[in-house]
Amino acid sequence: MKKAVILLSGGLDSTVALWVAINKGYELYTLSFKYGQKHDRELEAAKKISLKANSKEHKVISINMDSWGGSSLTDKKREVENGEINRNDIPDTYVPARNMIFLSLAASYAESINAQDIFIGVSEIDYSGYIDCRQSFITAMENAINMGTVMAVEKNRPLKIHTPFIDKTKAEEIITGVDLGAPLELTWSCYRGSKKPCGTCDSCLLRAKAFKEAGVTDYALKA
């Protein structure tokens, strides 16, 4: 059985990406990050979701990205701003180079377990304007990884970054998740770490819009 590393935040996108990998028959190795975010709600969800998926291994890597701030998700002096569903600017929740760091570590982990496949649930259609969710970035990262790993250079076993939703809307992603039986009710998307989702941050607004467009009930809100 081929092995795959799945970047699992505990959110909607990464959870459905995990179920895509399950559907493709991979042996699963889930990877989550405690990167200095202000709350652990997504990480708590990731643990439950990884268990539900029967992952072979679930690693949580600690990175102190809050030590230099640059984002309202990591800087305790900054509040998460309310969302704007039609925004054109980069929101203050952007964490500098986050996906670059995550994919680099995923590549190291993948090479260590002899896995050629990495799954990440990014989309350049329905997202908050993050530049590290674009296909051009993913292509560049894949090229860099395959120039800097022994598995690719010496053993001719290149790594592949899978982005099953890169050109899909979040509503299409939700429909895929329902079809595959992904536990959407276990996911957490809110940028704020309250007991219940705030409903007003960018992530909450995008999620609500997507569930409505998909015609699917968001049972996570009823948990």
GISULPE-V455153 format. One record per helix or strand of 3 or more residues. SS is the DSSP state (2 for helix, 1 for strand). FROM is the first residue (numbers start at 1). LEN is the number of residues. If there is no record, write none. Layout:
SS/FROM/LEN ; SS/FROM/LEN
//
This chain:
1/3/5 ; 2/12/12 ; 1/27/8 ; 2/41/12 ; 1/57/6 ; 2/65/3 ; 2/98/15 ; 1/117/3 ; 2/131/3 ; 2/135/13 ; 2/150/4 ; 1/160/3 ; 2/170/11 ; 2/184/3 ; 2/202/13 ; 2/219/4
//
